[in-house]
Every structure is written in structure tokens, then in C-alpha cells.
Amino acid sequence: MLRRRLCSLLSSSILISSFKPNPTLQPLRLIQCQCPILAPKIPVVFEGIRAYSLLSLNDLRDKVPRKQKTRKGRGIGSGKGKTAGRGHKGQRARGSGKLGFEGGQTPLRRRLPKRGFKNPFSLTFQPVGLGKIAKLINAGKIDSSELITMKTLKDTGAIGKQIKDGVRLMGRGAEQIKWPIHLEISRVTVRAKEAVEAAGGSVRRVYYNKLGFRALLKPEWFEKKGRLLPKAARPPPKQRDKIDSIGRLPAPTKPIPFSVEEKEEASSSSA
């Protein structure tokens, strides 16, 4: 690159020195060449010509050292040509090796000890205390005369937006409940249920699957997509003894009174 620029500089300087100005035109001022190498060959140059620099913008580099990427398979002169560092023949040379395969010996994933397990049937419920519900009722955000559902709790900010498997009603702040309230919730503790029933209210444990939760919490999503609300799903066999009924869609506004049989089953399960 430097050689090409020197050649272009010499050729342009020679052309300038051989140029003869026209006497009819305005005379151009000439100056003596100060370069010790080019002075014997080029006696004069034009003052108006910009000094040619051997450095251009594409040659600028910062001082931060950078290791260039190794280009494999680009000729034997690079040192990584031909086999590209893979050696001759074999499974690894052909690129068909299995991930984690160590040539037949026991791989690392089997040599390391295993601890614990993850229960695939575990459920994650978002807790909400009776004290928070009472605080929202006193603030006027929740109407205690209507049914309080999980959608009501989400819209008023009592629980977060991410409800994975449901909501669990806790007994924190149970002494603040002094009026009857009716709730439909996924799970409820013994203390919370006793506090609500002592005030003249009721708590019903309902079941929703993931699609049912979306229809309960975001019914506008189905309207936007032009779809109908899905039917409420039945609970799996392992959860039938932990719920009172199937959830209703869309979000209900009035509670369902418990029958005598349901009350007996609830009392026997709590005992």
C-alpha cells in the first residue's frame, strides 16, 4: 500500500513539473521543492496543491490490542489449512461427534453426583393476606357486598400480575375482617377460613387451568383475537379433594351458597 502511494505521489509530481502555464492566463506562483529526495527531479511545485499524506482514514487504528480471529481452511500458509486443526480422519475430523461424548469413558454428567429432584406435580400459589384485602375494602377499591375473585384481587393490586397456579388466602391480618365477605380462591389456610366464616362470610376453593386463568384474568385477549371464552376445565384426580368446585367463566359476581353435603365434606377434610 505504501509503495503504491509513493508511486502515485511521484507520478503526480512529475506531471506537475512538466506542466507549462499558459502566458495568456493568470500566472501561478511556484515554490521550490524542499524534499531532499525529490528536489533533484522536481525543481518546482505549485503552491496551491494540497500536500499529499501517506496516512489515510482507513489506516487509523487505536492502541487497544486485538487478536484477530483464526481463519481455518484458507491455505497451508496460514497454518490452519487443509485439515483446519482437526487432524486426519476420525469422528472428530468429520464433525459428527455427539455432544458430551468422551471416547467411551464415563462422561462428566454421569460422574458427578446428583442431589435432590424437582417435583413435576408441584404447584406455586401467590399468597395474599386478609389484612391486605381489608385495607383495600376500607380504601374503597373492593366492594365487600360483591363476590371477591382472583380477577378482583389482580385488578386492585392485591396480588401481582403473574399468577402461575393460583392464589392462596393467608390468615395474616385476620382480626381486621369484621364484616362478611365472600371469596373464590384457589387455596385457603385454616386460620383464614375460620376468620372469614366467623365474620359471616364464605370461602370457596375453585379450580382453573392455565387457559382458564387467562380467560378469567384477561377476557379482553379473547375478544381481541375474535375467540370465544373456553369452558371451565375439570380438575385432575389428585386435586379433586382440595377444591370445592370448578371455576366459572367469565368472572362471576355472585357467590354460590354451599350445600349441606359440601359443608360436611369441607368440615371432614379440614378435620
N, C-alpha and C positions, 0 to 999 in steps of 0.2 A: 504493500500500500504506500509506504514511504517512497519507494523507488518510482512508482507511477506519478506521485505528486511532484517529485523533483523533475521528472521528465516534462510534465506539463508546465512547470514553472520555467524551465529552460526554453521550451518551445515558445511560450508566450512572450518571454523576454526578448528572444531573437526576433520575433515578429515586430515587437515594438521598436527595437533598434533599427530594423530595416525600413521602418515607415518613414516616408518623406512628406513633410507637411506641405500643403498647397499654399503658395505665396499669396493667392487671392483671398484665402480665409484668414481669420484672426490667428496670429501666431500663438503657438502653445509654448509655455515655459518649460524648459528642460533642466534637469538637475543631474549632477554627477552621481554615478552608482557608487555606493560606499561599501559594497560587499567585496572583500578581498579575493574571493574565488571567482566571482562573475565580472569584476571590474575590467580585466584584460579583454574579455569577449564582448561585454556590453558597456560601452563608454557612457551612454546617457540613457535615462528612462524618463517617462512622463511623470510629472509631479501629481497629476490628477488620478493616477491609477492606484487603487487600494492595495495595500501591502498584503501579499498572499501568505496565509498562515498554514503551517503544516499540521495544525491541530483543528479538528472539526468536532461538531457536537456529538456525532456517533462514536467518537473515540474517548469521550469523557467517562471516567469511572470513579466511583467513590473508593475510600480506603478500607471499606469493610471487606475482609477476605471471604470469598465464596467458592466453595468446592463444586466444580461442575459435575453434572450427572454423568455417570459412566454409560456410554453408548455401546451396547453389546451388538455383536454380529455386524460390524461395519468394517471388516477387513482385518488382515493379520497384523497390520502396522499398529493398531490400537491396543493389541494385547488381549482383547476380548472378542476376537473374531472367530470364525469357524464354529467351534462348539460353544462359544459365548460363556465360558467358565463352567459349563455343566459336565465336562468330561466326555468320554466315549461310551456310547450305548447305555443300556440300562434303563430302569424305571424312571429315575430322576432326570435322566437326559432327555427322555421323551415327553416329560411333563404330564404323566398320567398317575403320579403318586397320590395316595389317599391322604387327606389331611389328618395329622396325628399319628401316622404310621411311622414306626421307628425300626423298620427292618426285621420285625418278628419278635423283638423283645417286648416285655410288658410296657405299654405306653404310660406316659406320665399320669394321664387321667385315671388310670387303674391302679397306679402305685400309691397315689395319695389317699389318705384315709377319708372316710365320709362321716359327716356329723349331722345329725338331725334330718328332718324331712319337711316337706311342705304339704299340708293337708289340702287336697283339691276340693273338699267339700266345706271348707271354712267360709264363714260369712262375715262381712265387715259392715257394722251398723254405725251410723253417725249419731252420737249422743246429744240429747237436749234435755235440760232440766226443767222442772216445774217452776222454779223461780224465774227463769227467763221468760216462760210463757206468761206468768202472772205479771211480769214487768211490762210486756207488750200489751197485755189487756188493759192495764192501768194507763198506758200511754195512748190508748185508743186505736192501736194498729190491728188488734184482733178483736172480733166481736164474740163475746163469750156465749151469746144466745144461739150462735150457729155452730155447725159441726167444724171442728178443727182437724184438718187433714194435713198430710205432709206437703201438699202444694201450698197450703196456707202458711206453714212454717217457713217454707222456702221463699215465698213472696214477701214475707215480713222480715226476713233476715235472721230468723231464729236459728237456722241451720245454713250450712254452706251450699254452694251450687252443685257440688259433686256428691251425689248420693249413689253409692255403689250397690249395696244390697238392702238398704232401708234405713229407718231411723229407730233408735231405741230411746224410750222415755225413761229418764232417771228421776230419782227422788230428791235431788238437790233443790232446796227451797220449797219443800212440800208444805211448810207451815204458812206460806203466803197464799195458798189456794183456800179461799173462804167462800166461794160460790160454785155452783155446779157447772162443770164444763164437760163436753163430750168430744172425744178424740178417736181418730182412726190412725193407728200407728203400726209399725212392723213388730216391734218388741216392747215390752214394758217390764220394769222391775216390780218386785212385790211391794216395796215401800211406796212407789209412785202409784200403783194401782189402789192400794189401801187408802192413800190420801185423797185421790180423786173420788172414790166411791164414798168415803166418809163425808165429803162435801156435797154429795147428791149427784155426782156426775157418773160417767161411764167411759171405759177404755176398751176399744175393740181392736184386736190384732188382725191385720189384713195382710194378704199376700199379693205381691206384684212381681212379675219377672222383669227383665231388663227393658223389653219393649213396652210392658205395661207402665213402668216408671216414666219412660219417655212420653207416653200418651197422657199420663197423669200430670207431669210437671210442665211439659211443653206441647199442649194440644195444637198450638198455632203452627207447629212444624208440619203436622199432617195436613192442615188446611193449605199451607203454602205449597206443599207437594201435590195437592189435589187428591189426597188419600183419605179413606175412612179410618176412624179410630178402631184399633184392633179390639177383639174380645178379651175379656179378662182370662188369664191362664190359670189352670188348676195347679195347686202346689205339688211338689214331688212327695213321695211317700214318707221321706224322712222328716218333713216339715209339717205334716198334717196335724200332729199333736201339739204343735207350737203356735198355731194360728186359730182364730175363731171363724173367719170367713174369707171368701175370695174378694179381692179389691174390686171396687166399682169404677167404671169409666163412662163418661168423664167424671171429674172430681165431684163427689156428692156434697150436698149442702145440709142434709138432714140425717141424723143418726138412725140406725136400725135398732130397735129395742131387743134386748136379749130375751130369749125364751127360757122357760123353766129348765129344759134339758141342757141348754147351753150354760146356764148358771151352775147347774150341778157338775157339769164337766169341767168348768173353769175352777170351781172350788176343789174338786178332786185332784186336778192337775197341779194346783198351787200347793195343796197339802202334800 
